[in-house]
């Protein structure tokens, strides 16, 4: 009797989450086409993946439920981790300038765009990690301790830590120092500087091509300095 109740509860949960993911995916795809048609760049973690996952969940796929719960935990930990490490990557003065010069309406919109995905991911995870769903997965013999939903939090947190270490190390290397020197030579001494992106491409014929973006900022302005040189 309990197994039947769990199966019925699981079916309802999977259909509910599936419908939500399909709606989110369709809306995101429509918005993506709108933004791209306006000549702007767009990136999202939902769109087609959400639609496919939603269809599989609606069709009662327990494997999909386990996988979606894992990735919901993974992205949730990753996004929350980013909020934690941002103050350690970006200079506090740069963050302060950005907050001062950005319109309140824009800050509110950016906050909404960060909070809403967190809420959605948390709801998806809580739904798919609920007792009825997990009991049904266990009964179906699909439980694997290496792919349990809670592992997503561990992998997400580990990725954020690794990304933070890599960013800090790369941002304090010799190439980053050269980028700062090029930016100072171009903009002058009246700014503070921060390397926001850096990439290198080595070829046997032309040597190493370096592309960098440096933020030149004061208390009231932030300017991008795009650089490119060979070494």
N, C-alpha and C positions, 0 to 999 in steps of 0.2 A: 504493500500500500504506500509506504514511504517512497519507494523507488518510483512508483507511478506519479506521485505528487511532485517529486523532484524533476521528473521528465517533463511534466506539464509546465512547471515553473520555468524550467530551462528553455523550453520552446517559446514561451512568452517573452522571456528576456532576450533571446537571440533575435526574434522578430522585431522587437522594439529597437534594439541597438542597430539592427540591420537597416531598418527604415530610416533612422536618424542619419546613419552614415551615407546612405544613398542620397538623401536630400542634401546633406552637406556637400557631398561630392559633386552633384549636379549644379548646385549654386556656385561652388568654387570654380567649376569648369566654365560656366557662363561668365563669371566675373573675370576669369583669366583671359578669355577671348575679348572681353570689353577693354581690359587694360592694354593688352597687346595691340589691339586695333587702334588704340590711342597713341601708339608709338612708345609705350613705356615698358620697362622690364617687370616681370612678375615671377615670383617663386612661391611654391606652396607645398606642404607635406600631405595634402588631402587629394583633391581632384579625382583622377581615375582610380587611384589606390582605394580611396574611400568607397567609390561606387562598387568596385569588384568585391571588396571585403564585405560591404553591406549586402550584396546579393548572396554571397556564400553564407553569411550569418542568417539571412532570411530563409535560406534553404536548409537551415539546421546543421551546418557543418561544425562539428565540435573541434576539428583540427584548426579551422579558421578562428574559432572562438579563443582557443589557446594562443594562437599566434597574434591575434589582434590585441588580446589582453597584455601580452608580452611587450608589443611595440607601444601600446598606450603608456605602460609603465616606463619604457625606455625614453620616449619623447618627453614625458612628464618630468622625469628626473633630469633630463638634459636641459629643458627650458628653465626649470627652477635652479639648476646648477649655474646656468649662464647668469642669472640675476645675482648670484653670489659672487662669481669671479669677475664680473665686469668692473667693479671698483678697484680690483687688483691689477687689471690690465690697462684700463684707461686712466690717465692722470685725473685726480679730483678737480683740478682747475679747468680741464677740458670739459668734464661733465657739467660743472657749474656754468660755464659759458654756454653750453648747448641748452641747458634748461632756461637760462636767461633770455636767449635770443629766439627761442622757438615759441611761436604763438600758443596760448593756452589751449585753444581748440585743437591744434595739431597734437599737443601732448596728450590731451584726453583721448583723441582718436587712436594714437599709438598705444596708450594704456589699454583701451578696449581690445585692440588687435592682439595684445599679449595676454590679457586676462581671459578672454572668451575661449581661445584654444586650450588654455590650462583647465578651464572648467569642463570643456567637452572631453578632454583626455581623462580627467579624473572621473567623470560620470561613466565613461566607457569602461574604464578599469574597474571601478566599483561594481558595475553591473555584471561584467564577465568574470570577476573574481568572487562573486557571491557564492554562498554555500551550495545552492541548488545546481548552479552551473558546474562548479568544481567537483561536486559529488557525481554528477553525470559523466564528466570527463574521466574521473577515476574509475567509475563503473565500466566505462567503455575501454579501459586498459590503455588510455592515452596519456596517463600521468608520467612525466619524465622530469626528474628533479633539475636537469640542466636546461629545460625549456619551460619551467614554471613561470607564471606571470611575474612573480616577485623578482625573478632574475633580471627582468627588464630594468628595475630600479638600480641594480648593481652595475649592469652594463652601461646604463645612461650616465650614472655618476662617474664611472671609470673613464668614459669618453670625455666628459667635461674636464676632469683632472688632467688627462693626457693632453687635451687641446690647450688648456691653460699653461701647462709646462712648456709645450712646444711653442706657443705664441710668445711667452716670456723669453725663452731662450733665443728664438729667431729674431725677436725684436731688439735684442741686446748684442747681436753679433756684428761682425765686421761689415757685412753688406748693409745692415740697417744704419750703422754709423756713417757709411758713405752716403746713404740716402739723405740723412740729416744734414750732412755737409753740403750736398747739392742744393737742398732746399734753402738752407741759410744763404748760400751764394746767390740764389735767385730772388729771395724775398727780403733779405736783410736781417739785422739783429733785433728788430722791434717786435718779434713774435716768439712764442714758444712753439716747439715742434713735437709732433708725434707721428711715428710711422704706422699708418693704419692698414696698409697691405704691401706685400713684397713677394715677388716671384722671380725665379731665375730659370733660364733655358740655355743649356750648354749644347753647342754643336762643334764638331771637330774642325770645321772650316773657319767659323767666325768667332770662336771662343764663347764666352758666356754673356748672354743678353740679360740685363736686369731691368725690370719694370717695378716701380714703386709709387705709392700714393702717400704723401705726407700731409698731415693736417697742420697748417700754420694758424695759430690762434692767439687771441688776446682776451682781455676781459669782456670784450663786446663783439667779437667777430670770429668766425672760423672759415678758413679758405683751404681749398684742396690744391695741392701742388702735385701734378702728375709728372713723373720723371721716367726717363729711359736712357740707359747708357750700356756700354760694353766694357768688359774688363778681362 
